[in-house]
Amino acid sequence: MRNRTGDHSWTGDYRRNGAPYRLWPWFGALGLALLLLAGCGAAPTLRTPTAPATPTITATPTLKVLQTAINLGTAVNYDALVNDAEYRALIQRYFTTTVPENEMKFDAIEPQQGTFDFAKADAIVRFAQENHIAVRGHVLVANGQLPDWLKNGSFTRDQAMAILKNHIETVVGHYRGQVISWDVINEAFLDGPWALRNNFWMRAIGPDYISLAFIWAHEADPQAVLYYNDYSAEEMNGKSSAIYALLKNLRAQNIPVGGVGLEAHLTLAYHPNPTSVAANMARFAALGLEVAITEMDVQIYQGSGTQAQRLQEQARYYGDIASACHHTPACKTFVIWGFTDKYSWIYDYWKHADAPLPFDASYAPKPAWQALLDTFLK
Ligand code: G3I
C-alpha cells in the first residue's frame, strides 16, 4: 500500500528527492547483493536492458533494475499482461507506475447502467500491487469510450449528474487507497478554437461537469491526486493556455484539481520546443499543481532518412520531453503509452505501420530507451 504522505509518495517510488525511507533496508540489501555479484566493490552501475529475466507473475517484492529519480510508468494492455510473460517481466523489471490503457474507462467499467465490471482493472491493480508498482487511474470523464446505454440514452441534466456522480463515487471509491492519481477530466478542449468540446457531458450537464467531477472524485478518495489530462498541450500554445486558464480558475475556487497531465503523443513532424515545454510545466507548477507526462509515444512514419536515423531522431524527442520533466521539480511522473512496439494503439487507430515506443516488437531496447536512461539516471 502506498504511503499517504503529503507529497503522495508511494513505497515503490524512486524519487528525485530521495527514496522513501521505508525502502532503505531494501536498497541496503540490493547494494550488498550487487557488490557481491560485481565482486569488485565498485558502485553498482545502472544497466541498459538485456534479455528479460525469467518471468514470474507474482514475484516477491523485487527492486527495480532502474532506480530512477522519477516514477517511470507505462500504460498496460490487459490482454498482453495476461498472455505475454515477456511483457509482464519487463514491466516488473523497469516500471514503478502503470496505467490501465482501457480497462478503467466508462464503457469498460460500467457497461450497463449501475452495473460495474471491475474484473480486468482489478487484475491490473493486483499485478501492480504484487510488484510494488503504483497505479494511475485513467479515466473518469472523457469524450469517447462511453457505453451505448449512456451515449444513446436521453437524460435530464439532473439525471446525467446523478449518473456521473454515481460512476465517479463507485469507481474512485472501489480503488480508494490503491490508485495514486486519477485522470479525472480527459481532453476537454478542442484543438482550436480553444473552447471546451461540445461532448456528451457538456451537452448533458454544461461546463460545470468539470468542477463537479473533481469534487466528487475528491470526496471518494481525498488522497488521490486529481488530474486534468490532454494532448498537444506540452508546450506554450493556445491549448495549454486555455487549460492553464481553466485550472487557475478551478484552483481559485478551491476545486480539488491537483495535477496536469501532458500526454506527449508526438510524431517526428510534431516536436514541441523543449524550452517552451519547460516553461509550460513551470507555469502549471506555479499554480501548485503536479505535472506529469502521461502518455508519451513518438510516431516515426512521417520522418525522413533510414529507419535507423528515424529511431535516433525519435530518441531525441523522448530525451527532450524527459529532460523537461526531469528538470521540473513538480514533474515526478513520466509515463509512456505502452513500452513495446508490439502492442501500440497506433496501428489500430491510425492504420499505419510504426514503431512509436522505446522497445521494439521483439522487446529489444531502442535508442529511445537509452535516451530515457541517459536522462533519468543522471
Ligand atoms: O473493447 C473492444 C473489443 O470488444 C473489440 O473486440 C475490439 C475490436 O477492435 O475493440 C475493442 O475496443 C477497442 C479498445 O481500444 C480496447 O482495445 C477500441 O476499438 C479502440 O478504439 C480502443 O482504442 C483505445 C483508444 O484510446 C480509444 O479512444 C486505445 O487502445 C487507447 O490506447 C487510446 O488511449 C487514448 C487515451 O485513453 C487518451 N489519450 C489518447 C490515447 C490515444 O488515443
Residues whose N, C-alpha, C, O or C-beta is under 5 A from the ligand:
A	BS01	G3I	E101 N102 W345
